[in-house]
Amino acid sequence: MRALALLLLLPLATFGCKKSDQPSEAEADADTDADADSDTDADTDTDSDADTDSGDSGGGGSGGSGGSGGGGSGGSGGGTGGLNCVDDNLEDNDSPANPTTGVTNASGLESIDNDDDWFEIDVPAGAIVEVEIFFIDAQGDIDLRLEDAGGGFLASSTSVSDGEFVTFTNNTGAATTWYANVYMFTNNGCNTYDIEIRVGTLGPEICDDLFDNDEDGGADCDDYECLGEPACLQACPNEDSYETNDDLGDATTGFTSDTDLMVHPQNEDWFEIVVDHDELATVTLSHDPTLGRVDAFLVDATGATLDSDTSSDPDKIVQAVNTSGATQTWYARVHAAGSCNNYDLALSAGPIPDEDCGDTFDNDLDGFVDCDDYDCLTDPGCTNSCPPEDAFEDNDNIAQAATGASNETGLMVHRQDEDFFELVVGAGEIGRVDLTFVHADGDIDLQLLDVDGNVVDASGSTSNAESVLVVNDGPNTETFYARVFVWSGSASDCNTYAMNLYTGPIPDEDCADGIDNDLDALSDCNDYDCIDDAACIAICGAGEDASEDNDDLATAAPIGAGPYTIHALDDDWFVVDVPDGEQVIIDMTHDHLVAVLDIRLYDAAGVQVDSDLSSASDTKQVSTVNSTGTATQYFLEVTHWNGQPCNTYTLATSVAPVPDEACDDTTDNDLDTYADCDDYDCLGDAACVGVCPDEDVYGGINADPAIALPLASATGLSTHVQRPDWFRITVGSDELATVDVTFTHADGNLKLEIYDEDLVLLQTVDTATDDESALVLNETPASADYFVKVSTSGAATICNSFDFAYTSGPLPDEVCDDTVDNDLDTFTDCADYECGTTFAACNCPTEDLYEPNDTPPTATPGLFAETGLAVFRQRSDFFAYTVPAGSTIDITVTLVNADGDIDFYLRDDLGTGIDFGDYLIRAFTSGNIETGTWTNTGTDPVDVVLETRLWAGNLTSHCNDYDLAVTITP
């Protein structure tokens, strides 16, 4: 038997959506309230206050829970399953007129397409009904529906899972009869199923009604409250004498051992253990797992688990060592995993035992057994496993690192006992560590660490040697540490090795021996140190040029013609002065077959403005135009890409005014990215007549928002891709402005953009038709300026002509029968509050006397009983209350659901920014009564706000009236 609370939640999480073949309900709620309570109506939510809402009845709800909507939604379920479609022994229960009665559970039933099964359920007043069916969906999809005696929808579950579940509460005030309908989803053949029907009431646990009345996860004799009840004497033994030790705070103290203890799934047992530093705590538990598994845990004072055994073994041992440096209080936690059971328990705390080197057990709990344990090195039974420690022990960490080692043999390292050696490296010196060993006898790895334990170099090969080195190119002596350790995947726990530690000066590079003497990863003429060496002159010419050291932007040399020499490790930088409005062009010439060189051009801030990285040419060029408004410097970087380590090159530099655009040579002469008639400068050129309209009377002065034109209307305007047009409009408070741009789309597409006074983009209108139009609504309490930008759109459009018009005025009233949102508040006709209260055809009640209470700050205080209240789609109602500590608030909203589905929410936030996903309780059923209860369990009064609202999924109902009853009791 699963608990009620669990059953209420599971369908919400697991049941999917599909289309139901049942008749649609009276209300087609897909109820997606703004706070995500999908009233299923999709309200598949389960209230935190345990009001098991059925969900607004909906022909399109998602189904899957009590609280689910109507006949279901979404794709079909499984296949026909290939079963024999034969009536079960409860037939013919094909209608509410001929149902199966008196069933609480039955198995092996058959659901057949077009042959529904009906079950009658007698429901006392205030009782909760749970109906659950179990089947394999892949063999045929079965759905479930709950109806009242008149055929009215109560709840449904139409998932594509291996089971369906519904629940509903009888709030009618009288005993009634309901009907569960089990049916195949359309064209699914048949399938077998089991059914459980449970009827119960919330409150103290009743030990023989098959129902989890107190919603604690245990029903009847599975509930801890039923221990000792006559009906449950065979289910569980009585409590033991150590109760109540149900949690860490009530743990039994001074316990050592006892037998025949009892633990219940709802009632754990806790025992305290005091453990000194470096002591071992042990919990030993024995039980009969065939009567119900009992788990053992060892936890610390925070409740964190140190060790556990959740296996089905009859005997369990959990242990941990206290390495905290101080005495600790720990706890043995005993948990019944399935049903109640008896057990024996023993606790102990004492010294960590020594490793027994021959019992196949990890006695000292260090993860190593017998001769694999470092403590067994000298044990007679382990003489062939590992040699004894070497003379440098204990050098097990940086703090204990051995000093004075140099060329050593006969060293030994163990998986549990690493070796550390100090290596002191002077300024300008190198440090090197070399190991030799037999890899087949155990894989040893090597690291070089700095004083903070960071890895400087590492060697982890599969050879018989490892080596690491460091170059100290700083001004001070540095200390490093060699870490020698057995690789974690080694088949052997230990091995012997020889080690050589060397420190000394960094040697100079020998430019003709083929060796990297100075350890910079380059040898001979590839090393920059050899650029002036006689052996390398044939490769690198006469050595460094006169502009060195120009190795970065800060040391850039004045640009000249050259020739210059460059090395792979030594970039060259040059600087050139460029007056405002002038263009700089730099050409480089080199032999790319010797080595490919790249050039890059940067502005004064170091931002790259041009580059030439081609690889198959002897000449390269970069250029830019100085449009900063003042004379400035630009920087050229020359780098070596590949080839011989050195190469020579020359530079040619030109600084001159930018030429005008020639409108007929297919060249972008003025370097503005537009050539010939596409260039704005060519608008009046004879070669470009007819390509673009002439500039309008404003001459392009409004190409920037700083000089936007304050025009109401103008004709014969023109815009160019290089010169957008800006206009400034002023819109009064609560006024609506209309902006129209009229043009012929075939002549070039234009785009309309609206910005606020801070130039924040508000909207973009860019269609593929003639003309663009935008609405601007100013809802602020003062007039406001807005900016309008008209520009070309799309690569194919260079220019076009257009007319501009702007009008503004008061926001129009809503017209209640034209299907248009006239006042731009996102609500149309009767859905608009302005129509609901004034337009007779909307069939809405008049607003009640408590308006305006449409926001939390304007909530009506202390309204406990009132009839004839009215709520509208666009206007929730808010009511404020104070709930004293320990008091309970009960809320009832009475309505005619068919006239408009009303939900309510209780929150403890009275601010304006309510989080609609955060509430104390909510009610969102599809009935004519919404109820909810919340208790203030704190020590201080709580201010709460009640919101009544029309469910957003009411597509035909825009308003409704209701009665409100609120009580607050101690």
Disulfide bonds with the S-S distance in Angstrom:
Cys85-Cys190 2.10
Cys207-Cys226 1.94
Cys221-Cys232 1.99
Cys236-Cys340 1.69
Cys357-Cys376 1.96
Cys371-Cys382 1.89
Cys386-Cys494 1.73
Cys511-Cys530 1.92
Cys525-Cys536 1.99
Cys540-Cys646 1.61
Cys663-Cys682 1.93
Cys677-Cys688 1.99
Cys692-Cys799 1.77
Cys816-Cys835 1.98
Cys830-Cys842 2.03
Cys844-Cys959 1.73
